[in-house]
Amino acid sequence: MYMFLPFLIALLSSISIFFGKKRTGFWLWGLLLIVSLVWFNYHSTDLLNLSF
């Protein structure tokens, strides 16, 4: 996954809400929520091998 994707979706969502396209903004916000949860699940399933 690309690291900039959640930030890009958040930017597009805020811009669309700012310009009055609330329906598009809310759909993008929902997409941002889904992408963030999937990305968290993808990265949080591995064990951390920490050695101190």
mmCIF file of the N, C-alpha and C atoms, coordinates in Angstrom:
data_MODEL
# 
_entry.id   MODEL 
# 
loop_
_atom_site.group_PDB 
_atom_site.id 
_atom_site.type_symbol 
_atom_site.label_atom_id 
_atom_site.label_alt_id 
_atom_site.label_comp_id 
_atom_site.label_asym_id 
_atom_site.label_entity_id 
_atom_site.label_seq_id 
_atom_site.pdbx_PDB_ins_code 
_atom_site.Cartn_x 
_atom_site.Cartn_y 
_atom_site.Cartn_z 
_atom_site.occupancy 
_atom_site.B_iso_or_equiv 
_atom_site.pdbx_formal_charge 
_atom_site.auth_seq_id 
_atom_site.auth_comp_id 
_atom_site.auth_asym_id 
_atom_site.auth_atom_id 
_atom_site.pdbx_PDB_model_num 
ATOM 1   N N  . MET A 1 1  ? 0.831   -1.177  0.000  1.00 0.00 ? 1  MET A N  1 
ATOM 2   C CA . MET A 1 1  ? 0.000   0.000   0.000  1.00 0.00 ? 1  MET A CA 1 
ATOM 3   C C  . MET A 1 1  ? 0.880   1.247   0.000  1.00 0.00 ? 1  MET A C  1 
ATOM 4   N N  . TYR A 1 2  ? 0.327   2.284   -0.507 1.00 0.00 ? 2  TYR A N  1 
ATOM 5   C CA . TYR A 1 2  ? 1.073   3.523   -0.607 1.00 0.00 ? 2  TYR A CA 1 
ATOM 6   C C  . TYR A 1 2  ? 0.854   4.370   0.641  1.00 0.00 ? 2  TYR A C  1 
ATOM 7   N N  . MET A 1 3  ? 1.911   4.921   1.165  1.00 0.00 ? 3  MET A N  1 
ATOM 8   C CA . MET A 1 3  ? 1.854   5.653   2.427  1.00 0.00 ? 3  MET A CA 1 
ATOM 9   C C  . MET A 1 3  ? 1.047   6.950   2.312  1.00 0.00 ? 3  MET A C  1 
ATOM 10  N N  . PHE A 1 4  ? 1.012   7.545   1.143  1.00 0.00 ? 4  PHE A N  1 
ATOM 11  C CA . PHE A 1 4  ? 0.330   8.826   0.984  1.00 0.00 ? 4  PHE A CA 1 
ATOM 12  C C  . PHE A 1 4  ? -1.174  8.682   0.779  1.00 0.00 ? 4  PHE A C  1 
ATOM 13  N N  . LEU A 1 5  ? -1.668  7.477   0.572  1.00 0.00 ? 5  LEU A N  1 
ATOM 14  C CA . LEU A 1 5  ? -3.073  7.275   0.220  1.00 0.00 ? 5  LEU A CA 1 
ATOM 15  C C  . LEU A 1 5  ? -4.052  7.805   1.273  1.00 0.00 ? 5  LEU A C  1 
ATOM 16  N N  . PRO A 1 6  ? -3.897  7.500   2.565  1.00 0.00 ? 6  PRO A N  1 
ATOM 17  C CA . PRO A 1 6  ? -4.851  8.061   3.533  1.00 0.00 ? 6  PRO A CA 1 
ATOM 18  C C  . PRO A 1 6  ? -4.812  9.591   3.598  1.00 0.00 ? 6  PRO A C  1 
ATOM 19  N N  . PHE A 1 7  ? -3.634  10.153  3.459  1.00 0.00 ? 7  PHE A N  1 
ATOM 20  C CA . PHE A 1 7  ? -3.516  11.613  3.501  1.00 0.00 ? 7  PHE A CA 1 
ATOM 21  C C  . PHE A 1 7  ? -4.154  12.253  2.270  1.00 0.00 ? 7  PHE A C  1 
ATOM 22  N N  . LEU A 1 8  ? -4.007  11.620  1.129  1.00 0.00 ? 8  LEU A N  1 
ATOM 23  C CA . LEU A 1 8  ? -4.624  12.127  -0.090 1.00 0.00 ? 8  LEU A CA 1 
ATOM 24  C C  . LEU A 1 8  ? -6.145  12.058  -0.004 1.00 0.00 ? 8  LEU A C  1 
ATOM 25  N N  . ILE A 1 9  ? -6.662  10.948  0.501  1.00 0.00 ? 9  ILE A N  1 
ATOM 26  C CA . ILE A 1 9  ? -8.110  10.811  0.647  1.00 0.00 ? 9  ILE A CA 1 
ATOM 27  C C  . ILE A 1 9  ? -8.640  11.832  1.650  1.00 0.00 ? 9  ILE A C  1 
ATOM 28  N N  . ALA A 1 10 ? -7.922  12.048  2.752  1.00 0.00 ? 10 ALA A N  1 
ATOM 29  C CA . ALA A 1 10 ? -8.349  13.041  3.746  1.00 0.00 ? 10 ALA A CA 1 
ATOM 30  C C  . ALA A 1 10 ? -8.339  14.443  3.147  1.00 0.00 ? 10 ALA A C  1 
ATOM 31  N N  . LEU A 1 11 ? -7.338  14.759  2.354  1.00 0.00 ? 11 LEU A N  1 
ATOM 32  C CA . LEU A 1 11 ? -7.272  16.068  1.708  1.00 0.00 ? 11 LEU A CA 1 
ATOM 33  C C  . LEU A 1 11 ? -8.425  16.257  0.730  1.00 0.00 ? 11 LEU A C  1 
ATOM 34  N N  . LEU A 1 12 ? -8.688  15.251  -0.094 1.00 0.00 ? 12 LEU A N  1 
ATOM 35  C CA . LEU A 1 12 ? -9.788  15.348  -1.052 1.00 0.00 ? 12 LEU A CA 1 
ATOM 36  C C  . LEU A 1 12 ? -11.135 15.454  -0.343 1.00 0.00 ? 12 LEU A C  1 
ATOM 37  N N  . SER A 1 13 ? -11.281 14.733  0.746  1.00 0.00 ? 13 SER A N  1 
ATOM 38  C CA . SER A 1 13 ? -12.524 14.799  1.514  1.00 0.00 ? 13 SER A CA 1 
ATOM 39  C C  . SER A 1 13 ? -12.732 16.187  2.102  1.00 0.00 ? 13 SER A C  1 
ATOM 40  N N  . SER A 1 14 ? -11.700 16.750  2.693  1.00 0.00 ? 14 SER A N  1 
ATOM 41  C CA . SER A 1 14 ? -11.845 18.078  3.298  1.00 0.00 ? 14 SER A CA 1 
ATOM 42  C C  . SER A 1 14 ? -12.050 19.157  2.239  1.00 0.00 ? 14 SER A C  1 
ATOM 43  N N  . ILE A 1 15 ? -11.406 19.028  1.105  1.00 0.00 ? 15 ILE A N  1 
ATOM 44  C CA . ILE A 1 15 ? -11.600 20.008  0.030  1.00 0.00 ? 15 ILE A CA 1 
ATOM 45  C C  . ILE A 1 15 ? -13.020 19.938  -0.515 1.00 0.00 ? 15 ILE A C  1 
ATOM 46  N N  . SER A 1 16 ? -13.530 18.722  -0.702 1.00 0.00 ? 16 SER A N  1 
ATOM 47  C CA . SER A 1 16 ? -14.884 18.607  -1.244 1.00 0.00 ? 16 SER A CA 1 
ATOM 48  C C  . SER A 1 16 ? -15.928 19.115  -0.254 1.00 0.00 ? 16 SER A C  1 
ATOM 49  N N  . ILE A 1 17 ? -15.725 18.886  1.038  1.00 0.00 ? 17 ILE A N  1 
ATOM 50  C CA . ILE A 1 17 ? -16.660 19.426  2.031  1.00 0.00 ? 17 ILE A CA 1 
ATOM 51  C C  . ILE A 1 17 ? -16.547 20.949  2.088  1.00 0.00 ? 17 ILE A C  1 
ATOM 52  N N  . PHE A 1 18 ? -15.344 21.481  1.960  1.00 0.00 ? 18 PHE A N  1 
ATOM 53  C CA . PHE A 1 18 ? -15.141 22.930  1.974  1.00 0.00 ? 18 PHE A CA 1 
ATOM 54  C C  . PHE A 1 18 ? -15.870 23.603  0.814  1.00 0.00 ? 18 PHE A C  1 
ATOM 55  N N  . PHE A 1 19 ? -15.881 22.951  -0.358 1.00 0.00 ? 19 PHE A N  1 
ATOM 56  C CA . PHE A 1 19 ? -16.530 23.530  -1.528 1.00 0.00 ? 19 PHE A CA 1 
ATOM 57  C C  . PHE A 1 19 ? -18.005 23.167  -1.635 1.00 0.00 ? 19 PHE A C  1 
ATOM 58  N N  . GLY A 1 20 ? -18.564 22.577  -0.589 1.00 0.00 ? 20 GLY A N  1 
ATOM 59  C CA . GLY A 1 20 ? -20.002 22.347  -0.560 1.00 0.00 ? 20 GLY A CA 1 
ATOM 60  C C  . GLY A 1 20 ? -20.469 21.017  -1.103 1.00 0.00 ? 20 GLY A C  1 
ATOM 61  N N  . LYS A 1 21 ? -19.571 20.145  -1.470 1.00 0.00 ? 21 LYS A N  1 
ATOM 62  C CA . LYS A 1 21 ? -19.951 18.827  -1.967 1.00 0.00 ? 21 LYS A CA 1 
ATOM 63  C C  . LYS A 1 21 ? -19.903 17.838  -0.798 1.00 0.00 ? 21 LYS A C  1 
ATOM 64  N N  . LYS A 1 22 ? -20.906 17.966  0.067  1.00 0.00 ? 22 LYS A N  1 
ATOM 65  C CA . LYS A 1 22 ? -20.893 17.189  1.309  1.00 0.00 ? 22 LYS A CA 1 
ATOM 66  C C  . LYS A 1 22 ? -21.050 15.696  1.057  1.00 0.00 ? 22 LYS A C  1 
ATOM 67  N N  . ARG A 1 23 ? -21.876 15.327  0.106  1.00 0.00 ? 23 ARG A N  1 
ATOM 68  C CA . ARG A 1 23 ? -22.086 13.899  -0.166 1.00 0.00 ? 23 ARG A CA 1 
ATOM 69  C C  . ARG A 1 23 ? -20.788 13.241  -0.617 1.00 0.00 ? 23 ARG A C  1 
ATOM 70  N N  . THR A 1 24 ? -20.072 13.871  -1.514 1.00 0.00 ? 24 THR A N  1 
ATOM 71  C CA . THR A 1 24 ? -18.783 13.344  -1.964 1.00 0.00 ? 24 THR A CA 1 
ATOM 72  C C  . THR A 1 24 ? -17.779 13.316  -0.826 1.00 0.00 ? 24 THR A C  1 
ATOM 73  N N  . GLY A 1 25 ? -17.779 14.355  -0.020 1.00 0.00 ? 25 GLY A N  1 
ATOM 74  C CA . GLY A 1 25 ? -16.863 14.413  1.119  1.00 0.00 ? 25 GLY A CA 1 
ATOM 75  C C  . GLY A 1 25 ? -17.107 13.315  2.126  1.00 0.00 ? 25 GLY A C  1 
ATOM 76  N N  . PHE A 1 26 ? -18.375 13.030  2.399  1.00 0.00 ? 26 PHE A N  1 
ATOM 77  C CA . PHE A 1 26 ? -18.685 11.967  3.355  1.00 0.00 ? 26 PHE A CA 1 
ATOM 78  C C  . PHE A 1 26 ? -18.353 10.590  2.793  1.00 0.00 ? 26 PHE A C  1 
ATOM 79  N N  . TRP A 1 27 ? -18.545 10.392  1.505  1.00 0.00 ? 27 TRP A N  1 
ATOM 80  C CA . TRP A 1 27 ? -18.146 9.118   0.889  1.00 0.00 ? 27 TRP A CA 1 
ATOM 81  C C  . TRP A 1 27 ? -16.634 8.945   0.949  1.00 0.00 ? 27 TRP A C  1 
ATOM 82  N N  . LEU A 1 28 ? -15.911 10.012  0.698  1.00 0.00 ? 28 LEU A N  1 
ATOM 83  C CA . LEU A 1 28 ? -14.452 9.936   0.793  1.00 0.00 ? 28 LEU A CA 1 
ATOM 84  C C  . LEU A 1 28 ? -14.001 9.712   2.230  1.00 0.00 ? 28 LEU A C  1 
ATOM 85  N N  . TRP A 1 29 ? -14.701 10.310  3.183  1.00 0.00 ? 29 TRP A N  1 
ATOM 86  C CA . TRP A 1 29 ? -14.369 10.087  4.589  1.00 0.00 ? 29 TRP A CA 1 
ATOM 87  C C  . TRP A 1 29 ? -14.607 8.630   4.972  1.00 0.00 ? 29 TRP A C  1 
ATOM 88  N N  . GLY A 1 30 ? -15.699 8.048   4.476  1.00 0.00 ? 30 GLY A N  1 
ATOM 89  C CA . GLY A 1 30 ? -15.962 6.628   4.719  1.00 0.00 ? 30 GLY A CA 1 
ATOM 90  C C  . GLY A 1 30 ? -14.898 5.749   4.094  1.00 0.00 ? 30 GLY A C  1 
ATOM 91  N N  . LEU A 1 31 ? -14.467 6.107   2.887  1.00 0.00 ? 31 LEU A N  1 
ATOM 92  C CA . LEU A 1 31 ? -13.384 5.372   2.240  1.00 0.00 ? 31 LEU A CA 1 
ATOM 93  C C  . LEU A 1 31 ? -12.096 5.497   3.035  1.00 0.00 ? 31 LEU A C  1 
ATOM 94  N N  . LEU A 1 32 ? -11.838 6.673   3.573  1.00 0.00 ? 32 LEU A N  1 
ATOM 95  C CA . LEU A 1 32 ? -10.661 6.882   4.415  1.00 0.00 ? 32 LEU A CA 1 
ATOM 96  C C  . LEU A 1 32 ? -10.712 5.999   5.656  1.00 0.00 ? 32 LEU A C  1 
ATOM 97  N N  . LEU A 1 33 ? -11.875 5.884   6.266  1.00 0.00 ? 33 LEU A N  1 
ATOM 98  C CA . LEU A 1 33 ? -12.029 5.029   7.438  1.00 0.00 ? 33 LEU A CA 1 
ATOM 99  C C  . LEU A 1 33 ? -11.750 3.570   7.092  1.00 0.00 ? 33 LEU A C  1 
ATOM 100 N N  . ILE A 1 34 ? -12.276 3.106   5.974  1.00 0.00 ? 34 ILE A N  1 
ATOM 101 C CA . ILE A 1 34 ? -12.060 1.717   5.555  1.00 0.00 ? 34 ILE A CA 1 
ATOM 102 C C  . ILE A 1 34 ? -10.596 1.468   5.238  1.00 0.00 ? 34 ILE A C  1 
ATOM 103 N N  . VAL A 1 35 ? -9.969  2.369   4.491  1.00 0.00 ? 35 VAL A N  1 
ATOM 104 C CA . VAL A 1 35 ? -8.555  2.211   4.142  1.00 0.00 ? 35 VAL A CA 1 
ATOM 105 C C  . VAL A 1 35 ? -7.692  2.205   5.399  1.00 0.00 ? 35 VAL A C  1 
ATOM 106 N N  . SER A 1 36 ? -7.999  3.076   6.346  1.00 0.00 ? 36 SER A N  1 
ATOM 107 C CA . SER A 1 36 ? -7.216  3.130   7.584  1.00 0.00 ? 36 SER A CA 1 
ATOM 108 C C  . SER A 1 36 ? -7.359  1.847   8.395  1.00 0.00 ? 36 SER A C  1 
ATOM 109 N N  . LEU A 1 37 ? -8.566  1.314   8.492  1.00 0.00 ? 37 LEU A N  1 
ATOM 110 C CA . LEU A 1 37 ? -8.771  0.076   9.241  1.00 0.00 ? 37 LEU A CA 1 
ATOM 111 C C  . LEU A 1 37 ? -8.105  -1.120  8.571  1.00 0.00 ? 37 LEU A C  1 
ATOM 112 N N  . VAL A 1 38 ? -8.199  -1.200  7.251  1.00 0.00 ? 38 VAL A N  1 
ATOM 113 C CA . VAL A 1 38 ? -7.544  -2.294  6.524  1.00 0.00 ? 38 VAL A CA 1 
ATOM 114 C C  . VAL A 1 38 ? -6.036  -2.189  6.664  1.00 0.00 ? 38 VAL A C  1 
ATOM 115 N N  . TRP A 1 39 ? -5.518  -0.978  6.563  1.00 0.00 ? 39 TRP A N  1 
ATOM 116 C CA . TRP A 1 39 ? -4.084  -0.771  6.689  1.00 0.00 ? 39 TRP A CA 1 
ATOM 117 C C  . TRP A 1 39 ? -3.592  -1.108  8.092  1.00 0.00 ? 39 TRP A C  1 
ATOM 118 N N  . PHE A 1 40 ? -4.374  -0.747  9.117  1.00 0.00 ? 40 PHE A N  1 
ATOM 119 C CA . PHE A 1 40 ? -4.013  -1.091  10.486 1.00 0.00 ? 40 PHE A CA 1 
ATOM 120 C C  . PHE A 1 40 ? -4.004  -2.602  10.671 1.00 0.00 ? 40 PHE A C  1 
ATOM 121 N N  . ASN A 1 41 ? -5.014  -3.278  10.142 1.00 0.00 ? 41 ASN A N  1 
ATOM 122 C CA . ASN A 1 41 ? -5.075  -4.732  10.252 1.00 0.00 ? 41 ASN A CA 1 
ATOM 123 C C  . ASN A 1 41 ? -3.904  -5.382  9.519  1.00 0.00 ? 41 ASN A C  1 
ATOM 124 N N  . TYR A 1 42 ? -3.522  -4.837  8.396  1.00 0.00 ? 42 TYR A N  1 
ATOM 125 C CA . TYR A 1 42 ? -2.404  -5.381  7.621  1.00 0.00 ? 42 TYR A CA 1 
ATOM 126 C C  . TYR A 1 42 ? -1.092  -5.261  8.390  1.00 0.00 ? 42 TYR A C  1 
ATOM 127 N N  . HIS A 1 43 ? -0.895  -4.141  9.062  1.00 0.00 ? 43 HIS A N  1 
ATOM 128 C CA . HIS A 1 43 ? 0.374   -3.901  9.743  1.00 0.00 ? 43 HIS A CA 1 
ATOM 129 C C  . HIS A 1 43 ? 0.405   -4.389  11.188 1.00 0.00 ? 43 HIS A C  1 
ATOM 130 N N  . SER A 1 44 ? -0.726  -4.683  11.770 1.00 0.00 ? 44 SER A N  1 
ATOM 131 C CA . SER A 1 44 ? -0.728  -5.063  13.183 1.00 0.00 ? 44 SER A CA 1 
ATOM 132 C C  . SER A 1 44 ? -0.815  -6.566  13.408 1.00 0.00 ? 44 SER A C  1 
ATOM 133 N N  . THR A 1 45 ? -0.736  -7.360  12.369 1.00 0.00 ? 45 THR A N  1 
ATOM 134 C CA . THR A 1 45 ? -0.867  -8.804  12.537 1.00 0.00 ? 45 THR A CA 1 
ATOM 135 C C  . THR A 1 45 ? 0.466   -9.493  12.771 1.00 0.00 ? 45 THR A C  1 
ATOM 136 N N  . ASP A 1 46 ? 1.573   -8.817  12.561 1.00 0.00 ? 46 ASP A N  1 
ATOM 137 C CA . ASP A 1 46 ? 2.890   -9.420  12.770 1.00 0.00 ? 46 ASP A CA 1 
ATOM 138 C C  . ASP A 1 46 ? 3.357   -9.195  14.201 1.00 0.00 ? 46 ASP A C  1 
ATOM 139 N N  . LEU A 1 47 ? 4.157   -10.126 14.682 1.00 0.00 ? 47 LEU A N  1 
ATOM 140 C CA . LEU A 1 47 ? 4.750   -9.982  16.005 1.00 0.00 ? 47 LEU A CA 1 
ATOM 141 C C  . LEU A 1 47 ? 5.939   -9.035  15.939 1.00 0.00 ? 47 LEU A C  1 
ATOM 142 N N  . LEU A 1 48 ? 6.145   -8.306  17.005 1.00 0.00 ? 48 LEU A N  1 
ATOM 143 C CA . LEU A 1 48 ? 7.316   -7.451  17.095 1.00 0.00 ? 48 LEU A CA 1 
ATOM 144 C C  . LEU A 1 48 ? 8.446   -8.233  17.743 1.00 0.00 ? 48 LEU A C  1 
ATOM 145 N N  . ASN A 1 49 ? 9.551   -8.336  17.056 1.00 0.00 ? 49 ASN A N  1 
ATOM 146 C CA . ASN A 1 49 ? 10.722  -9.011  17.602 1.00 0.00 ? 49 ASN A CA 1 
ATOM 147 C C  . ASN A 1 49 ? 11.656  -7.959  18.189 1.00 0.00 ? 49 ASN A C  1 
ATOM 148 N N  . LEU A 1 50 ? 11.410  -7.618  19.433 1.00 0.00 ? 50 LEU A N  1 
ATOM 149 C CA . LEU A 1 50 ? 12.219  -6.602  20.094 1.00 0.00 ? 50 LEU A CA 1 
ATOM 150 C C  . LEU A 1 50 ? 13.263  -7.272  20.969 1.00 0.00 ? 50 LEU A C  1 
ATOM 151 N N  . SER A 1 51 ? 14.463  -6.764  20.891 1.00 0.00 ? 51 SER A N  1 
ATOM 152 C CA . SER A 1 51 ? 15.544  -7.301  21.702 1.00 0.00 ? 51 SER A CA 1 
ATOM 153 C C  . SER A 1 51 ? 16.225  -6.144  22.420 1.00 0.00 ? 51 SER A C  1 
ATOM 154 N N  . PHE A 1 52 ? 16.162  -6.161  23.746 1.00 0.00 ? 52 PHE A N  1 
ATOM 155 C CA . PHE A 1 52 ? 16.766  -5.081  24.535 1.00 0.00 ? 52 PHE A CA 1 
ATOM 156 C C  . PHE A 1 52 ? 17.970  -5.585  25.271 1.00 0.00 ? 52 PHE A C  1 
# 
